Amino acid sequence: MKLLIASLVTSLTLLLLTGCSAPKDEGQTLRVAATAIPHAEILKQAKPLLAKEGVDLQIKVFADYVQPNTQLAEKNIDVNYFQTKPYLDAFNRERGTHLVIITGVHIEPFGAYSHKLKNIDQLPDGASVTIPNDPSNNSRALLLLAKHGLITLKDPNNELSTLKDITANPKHLQFRELEAAMLPRTLDEVDLALINTNYALAAGLNPTKDALLIEDRNSPYVNYLVGRPDNQNDPRVQKLAKVLNSPEIKAFIEQKYHGAVLPAF
């Protein structure tokens, strides 16, 4: 009987220890959503650095700009890394979410590309132009065109300018708005496509060589690590933020992308 009781006590102790250890392991996992290039590539470099801090980084790659925020708001993931502040502000406003910035990581100079033109001076009258259809990148495209004198905007500093804000269009540009991920596919069909750098890189374009127009190093469109009010101070999240702003990640960005992606820290 004593042996039986001792055996039961030992078994119960092992079960309790196993039950206590599981949440600890689970608690050191951090799930992050990202677009493939350059965000997921940068996160892969961060993964072993974060492992040294005791956090297992699990990266989930998305092909669009909506699901990473939706999944974050619904708590299916912990943080995401793919967007600028104007995009986040517009998403929160339109969807009624309350996602928050954790830290800035990099800048992707936004560019205009063409398979038909060698330089922007060749842009014909009535040229067909594709631009992103989401509010922040839509205005970003228009601001770039306005900066180079191709159109005039009511307020050249308005980060949410739309086609309705164009006050002059001397070349009679014909605009078509599409989902950002689709824009590289239009290059054989249109005269000019304004493309986010992550999608340009994924399509094999080199922003520093292929872009006919491109934002300069002073672009305000930093790409951020984003979380929720309930987890922005979570130690795992703060460890990831620290790693993403580390000298190792800065060196990786500079060596990997040669100016097509720039550290923002």
N, C-alpha and C positions, 0 to 999 in steps of 0.2 A: 504493500500500500504506500509506504514512504517513497519507494522508487517511482511508483506511478505518479504521486503528487509532485515529486521533484521533476519528473519528465514533463508534466503538464505546465509547471511553472516556467521551465526552460523554454518550452514551445511558445508560451504566451509572451515571454520576454522578447523572443526573436521576432514574433509577429508585431509587437509594439515598436521595436526598433526599426523594423522594415517599414512600418506605416509612418514613422516619424521621419525617416530619411527621404521618402519619396517626394514630399512637398519641397524639401530643401533642393533636391536635384532639379525639380520642375521650376523652382523659383529662380534658378540661375540661367534659365533659357530666355532669350530675348528674340522676339519675332519681328522682323523688319520687312516692309514692302518697298520695292524699288523698281524703276525702269532699268532695262538691261545695260545700256551704255550711256554715260560712264558710271552711273550710280551703283549698280550691282558689282561692277568691276572694282570700284573703290571699296565697297563693303567687303569683298572677298579678301582684299589686302588688310582690312581692319579685323577680320575674323580671328587670325592667330594672335594678334595683339590683345584683343578682348579676351581670348581664352586664357591668357596669362593673368587676367584680372578675375578669372573664375566665372566668366559669362560665356555661354554657348550661343553664338549668334546664328540664327536661322533666317536665311534670306529667301524671300518669295518674290519672284520677278513677274511684273505686270507689263502689258503692252500698251496700256492706255493711261490717262491721267485721272480717271474718275474712280476706279475700283480701289486704288491704294488709299484714298481718303475715306471712301465708304466703308472699307474693311476696318480701317482704324477707328472710325466713329462707332462702329458696331462691336468693337473690342475683339475682333477676330485676329488682329495683330496688335503689336505693342506700339510701334512707331513706323513712320515711313520717311523716305528720302528720295525726292524727285522734283520738288516744286519750288517756285519763287513765292515771295510774299504777296505780290499782286494776285497771283493765281489762288493762293490760300485764302486771301481776304474775300475774293469773289465767290469761292466755293462755300465758305462759311456763311456768307450773306445769302446766297441763293438756296442753300440746302438746310439752313438753320442749325449747322454744326458749330462746335466751339473748339476746333483744333488749334493747337498753339505751337509757336516756334520754340525749338530747343536750342539750336545753334546753326550758324551759317557754315557752309563747307567749301563750296566752289562756285565759280561763275562760268557759264557757257555762253560765250559771245554769239548772239543770234545772227543768222546770215541769210542772204538772198542768193539763190543758185539758178543756173540755167544750163541746159544741154544745147541750146541754140545760139547763145551769145558768148562772145569772148570777153566783152567788157560791158559795163552798164551803159556806156555811151551809144551802144548799138540797139538799145531798147526802142522798138518802133512805136509809132503812134497807134493807139488802140491795142497795145500789147495785152495779152492775157496773163493774169497774175493770180496765183493761188496763195492764200494766207490761212493761218489757223482759225478755227471757228470758236474757240473758247475765249472768254472776254479778255483775260490778261495777255495772252499771246497774240490775239487779234490786234489789240492796240499796240503791242510791242512791234509787230510787223509794220503797222502804219507809222509809228514814230520813227522807225529806221528809214522808211521811204521819205518821210517828211524832212528828216535831218539831211538827206542828200538832195533835196529840192525837187523830188519827183511828184510830190503832192504838198498841199498846204492844209494844216489842221487848225481848227478853231482855237485850240489850246495845245501847243506843242509839248507841254509838260504834263498833260493829263494821261495818267497811266491806264485809263479805261476809255480811251478814245475809240470811236466806232466809225464805220464807213459814213454814217450820217454827219460826222464831224469834219469831213473833208470839205474845205471851202474853195479849193482850186485843184484841178486835175489836168494840167496843161497837155499831158500826153494821152489823155482820154483812156487811162488804164481801165481794163475790164477785170473786175475782181470776182473771184470765186472763193467762198469760205468752206473749208473742209476740216475734218478731224485731223489734228496735228500728225498723227501716225501715218496718215495716208499721203502726206505732201510729197515725199520723195518719189512716189509712184507717178506723180503728175509731170515730172521733169521732161518726159518725151512728148507731152501734149501741150504744154504751155510755154510762154516766153520766159517767165520768171516764177520761181516758187520760193517763198520765205519759210525757212525750215528751222525748227529747234535743233540745237547742236546734237542732242542725244540721238535723234532720228537721222540726222545727217551722217553722223559717225556710223550708225548701224547700217546705213545704205552705202557705205564705202566712200563717202565724201570726206575731203580734208578741208575743214573750215578755213584754215589759214592760207590755203592755196586755191581752193575751188570757189570760195564765196566771192561774188561780184561786189557785194556790200556786206559789211560785218560791223557789229558793235565793237567799240574799243574797250580797253582794259578798265575804263571807268564805269562800265555797265552797272546799274543798280540792281540787276536781276540776279541776286545771290540764290543758290539752291540750298534749301534748309533741311535739317533733320527736324521732323514734326511729330508731336505727340498729343496727348490729351491733358486737360487740367488735372485729372486724377492720377496721372503717372509721370508728369513732367519732372518731378523731383525724385523719382524712383532711382535708387543707386545704380541699377543696371543701365538705365537710360543715360544717366550722367556719365557713367564709365564709357559708353559708346560715344557720347558727345566729346569727351576728352580725347579719345583715340582718334576720332575723325578730325580733330584739330591738332594732331601731333606732328612732329617733324617728319616722321616716317611716311605719313599719308601725304604731306606736302611734297616731299621728294618724289613719291610715286606719281602724283598728279603732274608734276613738272616734267618728269622723265618719260611718262607714258604718252602724254597728249600734245606735247610740244607747242603749247600756246592755244590749242583748240579748246582746252579746259584750263581754267586758272584757279589756283587756291584763293579762297576769300578770307584767309586768316594769316 
